[in-house]
Amino acid sequence: MTETNIKTKKIEKEKVVAETLNGRFAMIGLIAAIGAYLTTGQIIPGFV
């Protein structure tokens, strides 16, 4: 029982890059929503 068989999965580089970009664009969207709310008082300007 001293030998353990642990299989590790390799994460593809493309998936890491895609998730990083997704997170960055989400942060940009959040900053844009906060900026729109601070300047207009509405989360989505133009909607009632």
KEBA-163214 format. One record per residue: residue in one letter; x, y negated, z of N, C-alpha, C in turn. Coordinates in steps of 0.02 Angstrom, whole numbers, padded with zeros to 5 digits, always signed. Example, Ala and Ser with C-alpha at 12.3 -4.5 7.8 and 13.67 -1.06 7.14 Angstrom:
% residues 2
a+00660+00284+00390+00615+00225+00390+00660+00165+00390/s+00642+00112+00354+00684+00053+00357+00645-00002+00394/
//
This chain:
% residues 48
m+00041+00060+00000+00000+00000+00000+00042-00063+00000/t+00107-00056-00009+00149-00115-00009+00147-00150-00077/e+00129-00114-00129+00127-00144-00196+00056-00169-00210/t+00051-00232-00227-00015-00260-00244-00017-00278-00317/n-00072-00263-00347-00081-00281-00418-00125-00343-00422/i-00093-00398-00431-00128-00462-00437-00121-00486-00508/k-00177-00492-00541-00176-00517-00610-00189-00592-00609/t-00145-00629-00639-00155-00701-00643-00178-00719-00713/k-00224-00765-00717-00249-00788-00781-00210-00850-00801/k-00190-00853-00863-00157-00913-00888-00209-00960-00916/i-00204-01022-00899-00249-01073-00925-00219-01102-00988/e-00259-01104-01040-00234-01129-01104-00223-01204-01100/k-00170-01228-01133-00151-01298-01130-00206-01342-01158/e-00242-01319-01209-00295-01359-01240-00351-01373-01190/k-00366-01323-01148-00419-01332-01099-00400-01382-01045/v-00336-01381-01026-00312-01428-00976-00316-01499-01004/v-00296-01508-01066-00298-01574-01098-00370-01597-01105/a-00415-01552-01125-00485-01570-01133-00517-01592-01067/e-00503-01556-01014-00531-01574-00949-00501-01639-00923/t-00438-01651-00936-00407-01714-00915-00439-01772-00951/l-00447-01766-01017-00480-01819-01055-00552-01830-01032/n-00587-01776-01020-00656-01781-00997-00660-01819-00931/g-00615-01805-00885-00614-01841-00822-00597-01914-00830/r-00551-01929-00874-00533-02000-00885-00590-02039-00916/f-00624-02009-00965-00681-02043-00995-00739-02051-00946/a-00747-02003-00901-00798-02009-00850-00782-02068-00803/m-00719-02076-00786-00700-02132-00743-00711-02199-00778/i-00696-02201-00844-00708-02262-00882-00782-02278-00883/g-00824-02227-00892-00896-02237-00891-00921-02261-00824/l-00893-02235-00771-00912-02258-00704-00894-02330-00693/i-00834-02349-00713-00812-02419-00706-00856-02465-00749/a-00875-02442-00809-00918-02482-00853-00987-02490-00821/a-01013-02438-00790-01079-02442-00758-01077-02490-00699/i-01024-02487-00660-01017-02533-00603-01010-02605-00628/g-00971-02615-00681-00963-02682-00709-01029-02709-00736/a-01068-02667-00770-01133-02689-00796-01180-02706-00739/y-01178-02667-00686-01223-02681-00629-01203-02745-00594/l-01138-02757-00587-01117-02818-00553-01131-02881-00594/t-01127-02876-00660-01138-02936-00700-01211-02948-00718/t-01251-02896-00725-01321-02906-00746-01371-02887-00692/g-01351-02846-00644-01398-02823-00593-01438-02762-00616/q-01423-02737-00676-01458-02678-00702-01406-02625-00718/i-01425-02562-00707-01377-02509-00722-01370-02502-00797/i-01426-02503-00833-01425-02501-00906-01456-02566-00930/p-01415-02615-00950-01443-02679-00972-01491-02671-01031/g-01548-02702-01026-01597-02699-01080-01657-02656-01062/f-01648-02606-01018-01705-02565-00996-01738-02599-00938/v-01803-02592-00935-01841-02623-00879-01844-02574-00822/
//
